[in-house]
Amino acid sequence: MTYTSSDVEVATVSGNTVTFVISAPTLTQATLQIYNRKGGVVFNSQNIDEIKTQGWDGTLRGSRLPTGMYIWRLSGVFEDGTPLKQQTGEVYLIR
């Protein structure tokens, strides 16, 4: 099976907090990293459930991060063993 970038979607969950999550039903292993503009890691997870449901809430160790642009990077493996070509993008945090 061939997977394309359309098999992985970036989504937000509304509520009290807007959260950056990944929607990819057949992704079984993943690493999601989010970096600030200086290249510092503000979020890093290899927990597929966390990546798909809780995601990143715009904080670092419980402290709200400033408004600005952040870079995300996702890699992983689909359920049939096909590796996900590394995906990257920008997320804009607005307070």
N, C-alpha and C positions, 0 to 999 in steps of 0.2 A: 504494500500500500504506500502511496505517496502522500505526504502531508505538505501543506503550504501554510504560509503565514495566516491565511484565513481560518485555519483550524485552531488558532489561538487568538483570543480576543481579550483586550483590556476592558475592564468594566468597573463601574463604581456602584456602590450600594448606598442608597439614600437612607436617611434616618437622622438621628442626632449627629452622626458623624459620617462624612463621605469617606469611603475607604477605597483604596486602590487594590483591586483583586484581579486575578487572571481567570478567565473562563475558557476551559479546554477540557471537555468531558473525558476524552480518552488519554489525557496526559497522566501518567502514573508516577513519574519521578520528575522533580523539578528543583531548580535553584533560582530564586529571585533575589536580585540585589538592587538596591536603590542608592544612588550616590548624590551628594550635594555638588555644587558648582566647583568646589575645590578638590573634588575626587574622593572625599571621605565617605565611607559607607555609613548610611543612616538606617538601612534595613537590610537584613540578610536572613533568608530562610531556605531550608531544604525540606521543610515539612509541607507536603503536597496539600494536606487538608487546610493548613493555615493559609497557604498561598491562594487557594480557591475560595475560602470562606471569610477569613478574618482580614487577610491582606495587611496593607500598611495604612495607618491612620494619620500620617503626617506628624508623627512624634518620634523622638529618639530617647529611649530610656524613660518614657513617661513625660518628657518635656515637649511642648509644642515647638515645632520648627518654624522658622520665618517664612513668610510668603516668598515664592521664587520658583525657579525651574530646577527640577531634579531629573536625573537620568536613571532609567531602569534597564536592567539586563536580565533576560530569562533564558535558561537552557533546560533541557530535560529529555525524557524518553516517553514515547507513547506506549500504550498497552501491548502492542505487537512487537516491541523492541526497537522500533524505528526512532533514531535520535531526532530531536527537534533542533533544527538549525537555529543557532543563537539569535534571539530577537532582542532588539534594543529600541528605546524610544524616550520621549520626554514626557514628564508629567508636571503640570503647573499647580503648585500649591497656593491657594488663595484663602486668605483669612478674612 
